[in-house]
Amino acid sequence: MIRKIRAPVALTALALLAFVLSGCSTSGSDFRQIRGHDRNLAAINTQLGIAYMGDNKPDLAMRALRKALRKDPDLVLAHDAIAVLYERLGEFDKAGRHFRRAVDLDPKNSNVQNNYGVFLCRRGRIKEAEAHFRAALDNPLYARSEQAWSNWGFCAVKAGDYAKAEIYLRRALRRDPKFAPALLGMARLNYRRKRWPQARAYMDRYRAVAPNTAGGLWLAIRIERRLGDRNAVASDALLLKSKYPDSAQTRQLLESESNGRAPGQ
């Protein structure tokens, strides 16, 4: 998905935007120069939009990305970014339209194909999603193929095909043995398949490369309950309650403790 850009990057982009504006020519005699300025402004506004998305400022992100597409309606990254933003806002028709436009503009862009595949999978359109993951992976120059393999694995889980999911997640880990989403995915998958020791092994690998999250801690607690390690359960339960007191996972933990029974899958 789109990489989070921190606030200092947004400030840099604003500075660049001011610089480009200061040098813009309003003369109509050189169309190519004007077009070049438009493309520069489109690229800068796209980066601004992505930065605002990372800072959870959707209104500012939408304004910047719309401006980018007014300046350059064929900018693939702007279509991809605004599609992700529309999906976050629950405007799925608009998201799908921009994803399709991005794919049409650059069908060999593996990042775009992967992002569209994730979107389709979330909408329950599994077969269509698989076609786009496959298209992403058909590109031998795709430097982050573990992302598409991992997402394809998650999509297979959603479809209930655990055997296929394991194949794809393992392929992601062959590409990058420390790829945190695939490690967590394998921990979850092994938990679902009641392979408790394997689930613990993948959970340990995941926690070695990624910070604790509410979801990760809750999974670790359930795994250790199955394996009977009360000390590990108590330690992770304390961590979950203290770090994420208002999370859904903490509520589930408290409910399971009050019921006095092990949590379900």
C-alpha positions as a Markdown table, in Angstrom:
| # | Residue | x | y | z |
|---|---|---|---|---|
| 1 | Met | 0.0 | 0.0 | 0.0 |
| 2 | Ile | 1.0 | 3.6 | 0.0 |
| 3 | Arg | 4.0 | 4.3 | 2.2 |
| 4 | Lys | 3.4 | 6.7 | 5.1 |
| 5 | Ile | 5.2 | 10.0 | 4.7 |
| 6 | Arg | 6.0 | 11.9 | 7.9 |
| 7 | Ala | 5.2 | 15.6 | 8.4 |
| 8 | Pro | 8.7 | 16.9 | 7.6 |
| 9 | Val | 8.3 | 15.5 | 4.1 |
| 10 | Ala | 5.1 | 17.4 | 3.7 |
| 11 | Leu | 6.9 | 20.6 | 4.7 |
| 12 | Thr | 9.6 | 19.9 | 2.1 |
| 13 | Ala | 6.9 | 19.3 | -0.5 |
| 14 | Leu | 5.3 | 22.7 | 0.4 |
| 15 | Ala | 8.6 | 24.4 | 0.0 |
| 16 | Leu | 9.0 | 22.8 | -3.4 |
| 17 | Leu | 5.5 | 23.8 | -4.4 |
| 18 | Ala | 6.4 | 27.5 | -3.5 |
| 19 | Phe | 9.5 | 27.2 | -5.5 |
| 20 | Val | 7.7 | 25.9 | -8.6 |
| 21 | Leu | 5.0 | 28.5 | -8.3 |
| 22 | Ser | 7.6 | 31.3 | -8.1 |
| 23 | Gly | 9.1 | 30.1 | -11.4 |
| 24 | Cys | 5.9 | 29.5 | -13.4 |
| 25 | Ser | 5.5 | 31.3 | -16.6 |
| 26 | Thr | 2.1 | 32.5 | -17.5 |
| 27 | Ser | 3.0 | 33.1 | -21.2 |
| 28 | Gly | 0.9 | 31.1 | -23.6 |
| 29 | Ser | 3.6 | 31.0 | -26.2 |
| 30 | Asp | 5.4 | 27.9 | -24.9 |
| 31 | Phe | 2.8 | 25.1 | -24.3 |
| 32 | Arg | 5.5 | 22.5 | -23.5 |
| 33 | Gln | 6.9 | 24.7 | -20.7 |
| 34 | Ile | 3.4 | 25.2 | -19.3 |
| 35 | Arg | 2.7 | 21.5 | -19.5 |
| 36 | Gly | 6.0 | 20.8 | -17.7 |
| 37 | His | 5.0 | 23.1 | -14.9 |
| 38 | Asp | 1.6 | 21.4 | -14.7 |
| 39 | Arg | 3.2 | 18.0 | -14.4 |
| 40 | Asn | 5.6 | 19.3 | -11.7 |
| 41 | Leu | 2.7 | 20.8 | -9.7 |
| 42 | Ala | 0.7 | 17.5 | -10.1 |
| 43 | Ala | 3.6 | 15.4 | -8.8 |
| 44 | Ile | 4.2 | 17.8 | -5.8 |
| 45 | Asn | 0.5 | 17.9 | -4.9 |
| 46 | Thr | 0.4 | 14.1 | -5.1 |
| 47 | Gln | 3.2 | 13.8 | -2.6 |
| 48 | Leu | 1.4 | 16.4 | -0.4 |
| 49 | Gly | -1.7 | 14.3 | -0.6 |
| 50 | Ile | 0.1 | 11.2 | 0.4 |
| 51 | Ala | 1.8 | 13.0 | 3.3 |
| 52 | Tyr | -1.6 | 14.3 | 4.5 |
| 53 | Met | -3.0 | 10.8 | 4.3 |
| 54 | Gly | -0.1 | 9.6 | 6.5 |
| 55 | Asp | -0.9 | 12.3 | 8.9 |
| 56 | Asn | -4.6 | 11.4 | 9.0 |
| 57 | Lys | -5.8 | 14.6 | 7.4 |
| 58 | Pro | -8.2 | 13.3 | 4.7 |
| 59 | Asp | -9.7 | 16.7 | 3.8 |
| 60 | Leu | -6.3 | 18.2 | 3.0 |
| 61 | Ala | -5.3 | 15.0 | 1.2 |
| 62 | Met | -8.3 | 15.1 | -1.0 |
| 63 | Arg | -7.8 | 18.7 | -1.9 |
| 64 | Ala | -4.2 | 18.1 | -2.9 |
| 65 | Leu | -4.9 | 15.0 | -4.9 |
| 66 | Arg | -7.8 | 16.5 | -6.8 |
| 67 | Lys | -5.6 | 19.5 | -7.6 |
| 68 | Ala | -2.9 | 17.0 | -8.9 |
| 69 | Leu | -5.4 | 15.3 | -11.2 |
| 70 | Arg | -6.6 | 18.7 | -12.5 |
| 71 | Lys | -3.1 | 19.5 | -13.4 |
| 72 | Asp | -2.3 | 16.0 | -14.9 |
| 73 | Pro | -5.3 | 13.8 | -15.4 |
| 74 | Asp | -3.0 | 10.9 | -16.5 |
| 75 | Leu | -0.8 | 10.8 | -13.4 |
| 76 | Val | -0.9 | 7.2 | -12.3 |
| 77 | Leu | 0.3 | 7.7 | -8.7 |
| 78 | Ala | -2.4 | 10.4 | -8.1 |
| 79 | His | -5.1 | 8.0 | -9.3 |
| 80 | Asp | -3.7 | 5.3 | -7.1 |
| 81 | Ala | -3.5 | 7.5 | -4.0 |
| 82 | Ile | -6.9 | 9.0 | -4.4 |
| 83 | Ala | -8.4 | 5.6 | -4.9 |
| 84 | Val | -6.9 | 4.5 | -1.5 |
| 85 | Leu | -8.2 | 7.6 | 0.1 |
| 86 | Tyr | -11.7 | 7.1 | -1.3 |
| 87 | Glu | -11.7 | 3.5 | 0.0 |
| 88 | Arg | -10.8 | 4.8 | 3.5 |
| 89 | Leu | -13.7 | 7.2 | 3.3 |
| 90 | Gly | -16.1 | 4.4 | 2.3 |
| 91 | Glu | -16.7 | 5.8 | -1.2 |
| 92 | Phe | -16.1 | 2.5 | -3.0 |
| 93 | Asp | -17.5 | 3.3 | -6.4 |
| 94 | Lys | -15.1 | 6.3 | -6.7 |
| 95 | Ala | -12.2 | 4.2 | -5.4 |
| 96 | Gly | -12.8 | 1.5 | -7.9 |
| 97 | Arg | -13.1 | 4.0 | -10.8 |
| 98 | His | -9.7 | 5.6 | -9.9 |
| 99 | Phe | -8.0 | 2.2 | -9.4 |
| 100 | Arg | -9.3 | 1.1 | -12.9 |
| 101 | Arg | -8.0 | 4.3 | -14.4 |
| 102 | Ala | -4.5 | 3.8 | -12.8 |
| 103 | Val | -4.4 | 0.2 | -14.1 |
| 104 | Asp | -5.5 | 1.3 | -17.6 |
| 105 | Leu | -2.8 | 4.0 | -17.7 |
| 106 | Asp | 0.0 | 1.7 | -16.6 |
| 107 | Pro | -0.9 | -2.0 | -16.6 |
| 108 | Lys | 2.7 | -3.0 | -15.9 |
| 109 | Asn | 2.8 | -1.0 | -12.6 |
| 110 | Ser | 3.0 | -3.8 | -10.0 |
| 111 | Asn | 2.2 | -1.4 | -7.1 |
| 112 | Val | -1.0 | -0.3 | -8.7 |
| 113 | Gln | -2.0 | -3.9 | -9.6 |
| 114 | Asn | -1.3 | -5.0 | -6.0 |
| 115 | Asn | -3.3 | -2.1 | -4.5 |
| 116 | Tyr | -6.3 | -2.8 | -6.8 |
| 117 | Gly | -6.1 | -6.5 | -5.9 |
| 118 | Val | -6.3 | -5.6 | -2.2 |
| 119 | Phe | -9.3 | -3.4 | -2.8 |
| 120 | Leu | -11.1 | -6.0 | -4.8 |
| 121 | Cys | -10.4 | -8.7 | -2.2 |
| 122 | Arg | -11.8 | -6.5 | 0.6 |
| 123 | Arg | -14.9 | -6.1 | -1.5 |
| 124 | Gly | -15.2 | -9.9 | -1.8 |
| 125 | Arg | -14.3 | -10.0 | -5.5 |
| 126 | Ile | -11.8 | -12.8 | -5.0 |
| 127 | Lys | -11.3 | -14.0 | -8.5 |
| 128 | Glu | -10.8 | -10.5 | -9.9 |
| 129 | Ala | -8.4 | -9.7 | -7.1 |
| 130 | Glu | -6.3 | -12.8 | -7.9 |
| 131 | Ala | -6.0 | -11.6 | -11.5 |
| 132 | His | -4.4 | -8.4 | -10.3 |
| 133 | Phe | -2.1 | -10.0 | -7.9 |
| 134 | Arg | -1.0 | -12.3 | -10.7 |
| 135 | Ala | -0.4 | -9.2 | -13.0 |
| 136 | Ala | 1.7 | -7.6 | -10.3 |
| 137 | Leu | 3.8 | -10.7 | -9.9 |
| 138 | Asp | 4.3 | -11.1 | -13.7 |
| 139 | Asn | 6.6 | -8.2 | -13.6 |
| 140 | Pro | 10.2 | -9.6 | -13.1 |
| 141 | Leu | 11.3 | -6.1 | -12.0 |
| 142 | Tyr | 8.8 | -5.9 | -9.1 |
| 143 | Ala | 11.2 | -5.2 | -6.2 |
| 144 | Arg | 8.5 | -5.8 | -3.5 |
| 145 | Ser | 6.9 | -8.9 | -4.7 |
| 146 | Glu | 6.5 | -10.2 | -1.1 |
| 147 | Gln | 3.7 | -7.6 | -0.7 |
| 148 | Ala | 1.7 | -9.1 | -3.5 |
| 149 | Trp | 2.3 | -12.7 | -2.4 |
| 150 | Ser | 1.3 | -11.8 | 1.2 |
| 151 | Asn | -1.8 | -10.0 | 0.1 |
| 152 | Trp | -2.7 | -12.9 | -2.2 |
| 153 | Gly | -2.3 | -15.1 | 0.8 |
| 154 | Phe | -4.6 | -13.0 | 2.9 |
| 155 | Cys | -7.2 | -13.1 | 0.1 |
| 156 | Ala | -7.0 | -16.9 | 0.0 |
| 157 | Val | -7.7 | -16.9 | 3.8 |
| 158 | Lys | -10.7 | -14.7 | 3.2 |
| 159 | Ala | -11.9 | -17.2 | 0.6 |
| 160 | Gly | -11.4 | -20.1 | 3.1 |
| 161 | Asp | -8.6 | -21.7 | 1.1 |
| 162 | Tyr | -6.0 | -22.2 | 3.8 |
| 163 | Ala | -3.8 | -24.5 | 1.8 |
| 164 | Lys | -3.4 | -21.9 | -1.0 |
| 165 | Ala | -2.9 | -19.1 | 1.6 |
| 166 | Glu | 0.0 | -21.0 | 3.2 |
| 167 | Ile | 1.7 | -21.4 | -0.2 |
| 168 | Tyr | 1.5 | -17.7 | -1.0 |
| 169 | Leu | 2.6 | -16.6 | 2.5 |
| 170 | Arg | 5.6 | -18.9 | 2.3 |
| 171 | Arg | 6.5 | -17.4 | -1.0 |
| 172 | Ala | 6.4 | -14.0 | 0.5 |
| 173 | Leu | 8.7 | -15.1 | 3.3 |
| 174 | Arg | 11.1 | -16.7 | 0.7 |
| 175 | Arg | 11.4 | -13.2 | -0.8 |
| 176 | Asp | 11.8 | -11.6 | 2.6 |
| 177 | Pro | 12.1 | -13.8 | 5.7 |
| 178 | Lys | 11.5 | -10.8 | 8.0 |
| 179 | Phe | 8.4 | -9.5 | 6.2 |
| 180 | Ala | 6.2 | -8.8 | 9.2 |
| 181 | Pro | 2.7 | -9.0 | 7.6 |
| 182 | Ala | 3.5 | -12.5 | 6.2 |
| 183 | Leu | 4.9 | -13.7 | 9.6 |
| 184 | Leu | 1.8 | -12.5 | 11.4 |
| 185 | Gly | -0.3 | -14.0 | 8.7 |
| 186 | Met | 1.4 | -17.4 | 9.1 |
| 187 | Ala | 0.9 | -17.2 | 12.9 |
| 188 | Arg | -2.8 | -16.5 | 12.4 |
| 189 | Leu | -3.1 | -19.2 | 9.8 |
| 190 | Asn | -1.5 | -21.9 | 11.9 |
| 191 | Tyr | -3.6 | -20.8 | 14.9 |
| 192 | Arg | -6.7 | -21.3 | 12.7 |
| 193 | Arg | -5.4 | -24.7 | 11.7 |
| 194 | Lys | -4.8 | -25.7 | 15.3 |
| 195 | Arg | -1.0 | -25.9 | 14.9 |
| 196 | Trp | -0.2 | -24.3 | 18.2 |
| 197 | Pro | 3.6 | -24.8 | 18.2 |
| 198 | Gln | 4.0 | -23.5 | 14.6 |
| 199 | Ala | 1.8 | -20.6 | 15.4 |
| 200 | Arg | 4.0 | -19.7 | 18.4 |
| 201 | Ala | 7.2 | -20.0 | 16.2 |
| 202 | Tyr | 5.8 | -17.6 | 13.6 |
| 203 | Met | 4.6 | -15.3 | 16.4 |
| 204 | Asp | 8.1 | -15.2 | 17.9 |
| 205 | Arg | 9.6 | -14.4 | 14.5 |
| 206 | Tyr | 7.0 | -11.6 | 14.0 |
| 207 | Arg | 7.6 | -10.0 | 17.4 |
| 208 | Ala | 11.4 | -10.0 | 16.7 |
| 209 | Val | 10.9 | -7.6 | 13.8 |
| 210 | Ala | 7.7 | -5.7 | 14.5 |
| 211 | Pro | 6.4 | -3.6 | 17.4 |
| 212 | Asn | 3.5 | -5.0 | 19.6 |
| 213 | Thr | 0.0 | -4.2 | 18.4 |
| 214 | Ala | -3.3 | -5.0 | 20.0 |
| 215 | Gly | -4.1 | -7.6 | 17.4 |
| 216 | Gly | -0.7 | -9.2 | 17.7 |
| 217 | Leu | -0.8 | -9.4 | 21.5 |
| 218 | Trp | -4.3 | -10.9 | 21.5 |
| 219 | Leu | -3.2 | -13.6 | 19.1 |
| 220 | Ala | -0.1 | -14.3 | 21.2 |
| 221 | Ile | -2.3 | -14.7 | 24.3 |
| 222 | Arg | -4.6 | -17.1 | 22.5 |
| 223 | Ile | -1.7 | -19.2 | 21.3 |
| 224 | Glu | -0.1 | -19.4 | 24.7 |
| 225 | Arg | -3.4 | -20.3 | 26.3 |
| 226 | Arg | -3.6 | -23.3 | 23.9 |
| 227 | Leu | 0.0 | -24.2 | 24.8 |
| 228 | Gly | -0.6 | -23.8 | 28.5 |
| 229 | Asp | 2.0 | -21.2 | 29.2 |
| 230 | Arg | 0.4 | -19.2 | 32.0 |
| 231 | Asn | 3.4 | -16.9 | 32.5 |
| 232 | Ala | 3.4 | -15.8 | 28.9 |
| 233 | Val | -0.4 | -15.3 | 29.0 |
| 234 | Ala | -0.2 | -13.1 | 32.1 |
| 235 | Ser | 2.7 | -11.0 | 30.7 |
| 236 | Asp | 1.0 | -10.4 | 27.3 |
| 237 | Ala | -2.4 | -9.8 | 29.0 |
| 238 | Leu | -0.9 | -7.1 | 31.2 |
| 239 | Leu | 0.8 | -5.5 | 28.2 |
| 240 | Leu | -2.4 | -5.5 | 26.2 |
| 241 | Lys | -4.4 | -4.0 | 29.0 |
| 242 | Ser | -1.9 | -1.3 | 29.7 |
| 243 | Lys | -1.0 | -0.3 | 26.2 |
| 244 | Tyr | -4.4 | -0.7 | 24.5 |
| 245 | Pro | -7.0 | -0.3 | 27.2 |
| 246 | Asp | -9.8 | 0.8 | 24.9 |
| 247 | Ser | -9.1 | -1.7 | 22.1 |
| 248 | Ala | -11.6 | -4.3 | 20.9 |
| 249 | Gln | -8.9 | -6.9 | 21.7 |
| 250 | Thr | -8.7 | -5.8 | 25.3 |
| 251 | Arg | -12.5 | -6.1 | 25.6 |
| 252 | Gln | -12.3 | -9.6 | 24.2 |
| 253 | Leu | -9.6 | -10.5 | 26.7 |
| 254 | Leu | -11.6 | -9.2 | 29.6 |
| 255 | Glu | -14.7 | -11.1 | 28.4 |
| 256 | Ser | -12.8 | -14.3 | 28.1 |
| 257 | Glu | -11.3 | -13.8 | 31.6 |
| 258 | Ser | -14.7 | -13.1 | 33.2 |
| 259 | Asn | -16.2 | -16.2 | 31.4 |
| 260 | Gly | -13.3 | -18.3 | 32.7 |
| 261 | Arg | -12.9 | -20.1 | 29.4 |
| 262 | Ala | -10.3 | -20.1 | 26.6 |
| 263 | Pro | -11.2 | -17.8 | 23.7 |
| 264 | Gly | -12.4 | -19.2 | 20.4 |
| 265 | Gln | -10.7 | -18.7 | 17.1 |
